[in-house]
Amino acid sequence: MHSFKGNRPYYAVIGDPIAHSMSPEIHNACLEHHHMDAVYEAIRVRSDELPNMIEELRETGCKGFNVTIPHKVKIMEHLDEIDPLANEIGAVNTVVIENGRLKGYNTDGLGFFKGLRAFYKRDLKATSILILGAGGASRAIVKTLIKQGVRNVTIANRTVEKAHGLLNGSRYGQAITISAAEHNLESFDIIINTTPIGMYPNTDEIPLSIRTIDSGTALIDIIYNPLMTEFLKQGRRIGCTVQNGVPMFVHQAALAFELWTGQEPDSKIMEDIVIKKLGGKK
Ligand code: ATR
């Protein structure tokens, strides 16, 4: 149950399940670090409770909230305004409340992009990117990459029609099968896994075979639990550079924090908490 901490300004994350969310810890650490008199809490909201909860948040002084599974799409019909990129992605993960008005944003795609830019310094326009999966996370990433100028995006998915649907005729993208991707690994500079394959507890699974991959290929997994998926482990053994899902998670949170407070948080604080919680060394 939610508590709506007294009359203190507050932020929240709504979703179901929500108990294991790391968002309260990282946002509260940054609120404290920046000496802001506010608190961030996790609220479990079932689908049938969503409309009432939104009104409650609006009326009890909530200044903004994150939205996670299963509400990222449904929330959109309850908002007063939606940012164009969120509209294009078709999902909202961050809501800003100002003067009782709710405006929705999507920081997942841009969060991913910030992590990518820190990891891969070459010109992205000339880069060929393979994306595995065609769900919500893939959608946020693909739309953002194309908006940021990437011109060669390939989506490989178990259900190819879903990948076609996501691209919606875009001239910058193509859809292929997983097996076709496996047979053409050499044609991609970056491979990004957006499927849940390899996520805890199924940590020995891999989204596609990378036995024939070139060591010059960069691999990114948006999974952060475990910190090193089988996909990244195998890639690293071959000599590929790899990035896990921590940067995307941290940057989407930092972008939300900035939308709410106008202040860019120290994302290192967030990163250290996440890595420590997941049993990493840093
Ligand atoms: P999210 O919204 O978090 O991205 P999702 O909507 O469940 O997650 O999408 C997961 C993606 O991973 C989908 O593209 C899914 O493939 P389908 O479109 O064919 O369903 C893919 N995926 C999930 N589990 C998979 C599995 N065991 N094998 C192959 N693909 C899988």
Residues whose N, C-alpha, C, O or C-beta is under 5 A from the ligand:
A	BS01	ATR	G133 A134 G135 G136 A137 S138 N157 R158 T159 K162 T194 T195 P196
